[in-house]
Amino acid sequence: MSKKSIIFVFGLMLVTALGCGKSQAPTAPIAPAEQATPEVTATAPEPPPASAGFVIADFNSAERKNALGGEFGAWASADDQPVAKCADELIGGAWKISYDITNEGSYCGSWMKLNNLDGSQYKNLIIVVKGEGEFSSKFFVELKTDNGARVSKATVDGVTTDWKTITIPLSQFKELPSLQGLSEFTTVFDNQIASVKKGTILIDTISLQ
């Protein structure tokens, strides 16, 4: 072998040896795949069960409408009937009803539209009531269906000057064939049963349970 060949071979071996001794750059770690975030779908709250009750009116708003959008007011016998007087107003978060049934045979009260409320899933009509000044401890309440064509009444008794919760089983409204499609709630102060012929009561809440 010539001297040039020996030098070439030696140089080639040296280059190979140096290449084998170099450290390789570390391999970059593979990033874990991103997990998809589960899609959250907003759901509307379910209506409360019948056991939770339904507040028809709490009179905390200045607007003269109940939770069903039904209006309310006062009424009285007149014209060919013995004349009575009745007025109502909202005051202090309560429905104030002032009546005058001093004329023999007269009657009056208040009314509230229920806009075909389905009361069949409830068991009781709940009224929170008290008297103010002079008042009768007893009066009637009525429920109506078929736009007033069918009427049934029950008695509220034991009203005092303190707030009192009156529970009336809906089964007492026996003249109604069904509690579906309730159209109206009324109070009735009747000269024949009222212990005080001119007075005032306040209703804080009307609800079904």
QUIRA-V332692 format. One record per residue. N is the residue number from 1. RES is the residue in three letters. PHI is phi in whole degrees, 0 to 359 (* if undefined). Layout:
BEGIN
n->N res->RES phi->PHI
n->N res->RES phi->PHI
END
This chain:
BEGIN
n->1 res->MET phi->*
n->2 res->SER phi->285
n->3 res->LYS phi->295
n->4 res->LYS phi->294
n->5 res->SER phi->295
n->6 res->ILE phi->297
n->7 res->ILE phi->295
n->8 res->PHE phi->295
n->9 res->VAL phi->296
n->10 res->PHE phi->296
n->11 res->GLY phi->294
n->12 res->LEU phi->296
n->13 res->MET phi->294
n->14 res->LEU phi->293
n->15 res->VAL phi->297
n->16 res->THR phi->296
n->17 res->ALA phi->295
n->18 res->LEU phi->294
n->19 res->GLY phi->294
n->20 res->CYS phi->289
n->21 res->GLY phi->277
n->22 res->LYS phi->289
n->23 res->SER phi->275
n->24 res->GLN phi->277
n->25 res->ALA phi->296
n->26 res->PRO phi->297
n->27 res->THR phi->283
n->28 res->ALA phi->295
n->29 res->PRO phi->296
n->30 res->ILE phi->277
n->31 res->ALA phi->293
n->32 res->PRO phi->296
n->33 res->ALA phi->294
n->34 res->GLU phi->290
n->35 res->GLN phi->276
n->36 res->ALA phi->292
n->37 res->THR phi->286
n->38 res->PRO phi->298
n->39 res->GLU phi->284
n->40 res->VAL phi->259
n->41 res->THR phi->257
n->42 res->ALA phi->288
n->43 res->THR phi->243
n->44 res->ALA phi->288
n->45 res->PRO phi->296
n->46 res->GLU phi->284
n->47 res->PRO phi->295
n->48 res->PRO phi->295
n->49 res->PRO phi->294
n->50 res->ALA phi->302
n->51 res->SER phi->297
n->52 res->ALA phi->281
n->53 res->GLY phi->83
n->54 res->PHE phi->226
n->55 res->VAL phi->276
n->56 res->ILE phi->286
n->57 res->ALA phi->205
n->58 res->ASP phi->239
n->59 res->PHE phi->60
n->60 res->ASN phi->273
n->61 res->SER phi->254
n->62 res->ALA phi->287
n->63 res->GLU phi->286
n->64 res->ARG phi->275
n->65 res->LYS phi->217
n->66 res->ASN phi->270
n->67 res->ALA phi->294
n->68 res->LEU phi->266
n->69 res->GLY phi->84
n->70 res->GLY phi->279
n->71 res->GLU phi->277
n->72 res->PHE phi->210
n->73 res->GLY phi->188
n->74 res->ALA phi->241
n->75 res->TRP phi->215
n->76 res->ALA phi->202
n->77 res->SER phi->292
n->78 res->ALA phi->200
n->79 res->ASP phi->56
n->80 res->ASP phi->280
n->81 res->GLN phi->254
n->82 res->PRO phi->303
n->83 res->VAL phi->286
n->84 res->ALA phi->234
n->85 res->LYS phi->229
n->86 res->CYS phi->209
n->87 res->ALA phi->223
n->88 res->ASP phi->225
n->89 res->GLU phi->201
n->90 res->LEU phi->263
n->91 res->ILE phi->210
n->92 res->GLY phi->59
n->93 res->GLY phi->73
n->94 res->ALA phi->221
n->95 res->TRP phi->263
n->96 res->LYS phi->267
n->97 res->ILE phi->236
n->98 res->SER phi->250
n->99 res->TYR phi->232
n->100 res->ASP phi->218
n->101 res->ILE phi->235
n->102 res->THR phi->291
n->103 res->ASN phi->288
n->104 res->GLU phi->303
n->105 res->GLY phi->83
n->106 res->SER phi->275
n->107 res->TYR phi->200
n->108 res->CYS phi->195
n->109 res->GLY phi->167
n->110 res->SER phi->228
n->111 res->TRP phi->226
n->112 res->MET phi->212
n->113 res->LYS phi->285
n->114 res->LEU phi->252
n->115 res->ASN phi->52
n->116 res->ASN phi->61
n->117 res->LEU phi->297
n->118 res->ASP phi->272
n->119 res->GLY phi->262
n->120 res->SER phi->291
n->121 res->GLN phi->271
n->122 res->TYR phi->248
n->123 res->LYS phi->245
n->124 res->ASN phi->225
n->125 res->LEU phi->262
n->126 res->ILE phi->246
n->127 res->ILE phi->232
n->128 res->VAL phi->259
n->129 res->VAL phi->217
n->130 res->LYS phi->207
n->131 res->GLY phi->259
n->132 res->GLU phi->227
n->133 res->GLY phi->66
n->134 res->GLU phi->270
n->135 res->PHE phi->195
n->136 res->SER phi->274
n->137 res->SER phi->281
n->138 res->LYS phi->226
n->139 res->PHE phi->203
n->140 res->PHE phi->261
n->141 res->VAL phi->235
n->142 res->GLU phi->234
n->143 res->LEU phi->242
n->144 res->LYS phi->232
n->145 res->THR phi->231
n->146 res->ASP phi->52
n->147 res->ASN phi->55
n->148 res->GLY phi->92
n->149 res->ALA phi->291
n->150 res->ARG phi->244
n->151 res->VAL phi->226
n->152 res->SER phi->218
n->153 res->LYS phi->232
n->154 res->ALA phi->221
n->155 res->THR phi->258
n->156 res->VAL phi->261
n->157 res->ASP phi->223
n->158 res->GLY phi->90
n->159 res->VAL phi->291
n->160 res->THR phi->231
n->161 res->THR phi->279
n->162 res->ASP phi->258
n->163 res->TRP phi->300
n->164 res->LYS phi->225
n->165 res->THR phi->269
n->166 res->ILE phi->259
n->167 res->THR phi->252
n->168 res->ILE phi->243
n->169 res->PRO phi->301
n->170 res->LEU phi->295
n->171 res->SER phi->294
n->172 res->GLN phi->287
n->173 res->PHE phi->274
n->174 res->LYS phi->287
n->175 res->GLU phi->286
n->176 res->LEU phi->270
n->177 res->PRO phi->293
n->178 res->SER phi->206
n->179 res->LEU phi->267
n->180 res->GLN phi->281
n->181 res->GLY phi->70
n->182 res->LEU phi->294
n->183 res->SER phi->257
n->184 res->GLU phi->201
n->185 res->PHE phi->243
n->186 res->THR phi->224
n->187 res->THR phi->254
n->188 res->VAL phi->225
n->189 res->PHE phi->255
n->190 res->ASP phi->249
n->191 res->ASN phi->303
n->192 res->GLN phi->286
n->193 res->ILE phi->240
n->194 res->ALA phi->290
n->195 res->SER phi->284
n->196 res->VAL phi->235
n->197 res->LYS phi->276
n->198 res->LYS phi->217
n->199 res->GLY phi->190
n->200 res->THR phi->218
n->201 res->ILE phi->234
n->202 res->LEU phi->234
n->203 res->ILE phi->248
n->204 res->ASP phi->271
n->205 res->THR phi->211
n->206 res->ILE phi->234
n->207 res->SER phi->212
n->208 res->LEU phi->241
n->209 res->GLN phi->221
END
